[in-house]
Amino acid sequence: MGTRTIIVSLLGILIFGMANKVHGQYIRSCATPSPLAPEAGPPPTGAATAALGAEAVALATPGGESLQLIPSICVSERYDSNVFFAPKTPGLQREDFVTNVSPKMHVNHNGEYAAGFLDLVGFYESYVRNPGLNYFGGSGSLFLNLDNSIKQVLPRAGLRVVDSGSYSPLPPGFSAPAAGTDPNDISNIQNAFARGILAFRTNNFTNTGTVSSTYATTASTNLEASYTHAMIRWGSSPGTAGIGLGGGFFDTTTQTGTVVGSVLLTGLDTGRVRYSHAQSDYVSSTTAPSFQTDTAQIGWLRTISENLRADLGGGVIVIKPGFTSWVANASLTMRYPNNLATIAYSRTVFP
């Protein structure tokens, strides 16, 4: 069921607003939420700083009034050896040449009490050998920085809201912790939709929303909390009728609450305690299993230099009913104004 691709992309960007600038970016398959380009789809994590990137979050910092609109369009052509994500089947032409056209609108607003941005992406894919697979889809993501609003009531608090969704016949693909974060970061919420599962082509709708907050309890201690609601809903399997593919999917809803307490031990060292509880519900035509997951971890963060930090952590995970194991993470992160890099190891368990 492996797939190989060769992708050529063209990106055009037009920018206008109160702060004009021109920039370019690397795009994988024109932002289509495909297993070929998982990071280009809806973010699997809740925290905007990880899922949307440091530069984007910096743009959405409350301050003076401004509005920026950035329309763009990306056109890519790829050769795909397995457009059905299926094993060899008599009469099934798995190889194909695919054209992807993706218009996008990015809206960035900056206000005195709130800031944020909205990304709306549409995409059309055309298949040369399997025209029955041609489809329209779309995705969107919203980020709101409400720090200045909540500070009117709680001066030491911060509040962020993130929501993203997509509609596509392509299944979720592989995912990993976002660049510039460690695996134990509060932003790296367990994602049941994209953890190495490559399913058959089936229409699906996904939505993930997160509310995260911070509170500086003292000068050396900090409390973070987040709530994430994520779901995936499966539909029909267009273009695969009569082939015998698809079926057997579970509609999934996952709710996750996470609390992280941190304390500054020295000028360079920070200790952390993290607890999360998740409720996962799966529904199919024949069954509706449910799982509860509790994870407790302790960690240590060391600032090695201005641009380099190390993080270690470990703990226990309990999945009810019937499973207990250990979890661990280690990472080395480099941060520069325009670049992020992470080398990380993570061990965890999913229902």
Secondary structure as UniProt FT lines:
FT   STRAND          5..13
FT   STRAND          16..17
FT   HELIX           29..31
FT   TURN            35..36
FT   HELIX           38..40
FT   HELIX           48..51
FT   HELIX           54..59
FT   STRAND          66..80
FT   TURN            83..84
FT   TURN            90..91
FT   STRAND          96..110
FT   STRAND          115..127
FT   HELIX           131..133
FT   STRAND          135..145
FT   HELIX           147..150
FT   TURN            151..153
FT   TURN            155..156
FT   STRAND          157..168
FT   TURN            179..180
FT   TURN            183..184
FT   TURN            186..187
FT   TURN            192..193
FT   STRAND          204..215
FT   STRAND          221..234
FT   TURN            238..239
FT   TURN            241..244
FT   STRAND          251..264
FT   STRAND          269..283
FT   STRAND          290..303
FT   STRAND          308..320
FT   TURN            321..322
FT   STRAND          323..336
FT   TURN            337..338
FT   STRAND          339..347
//
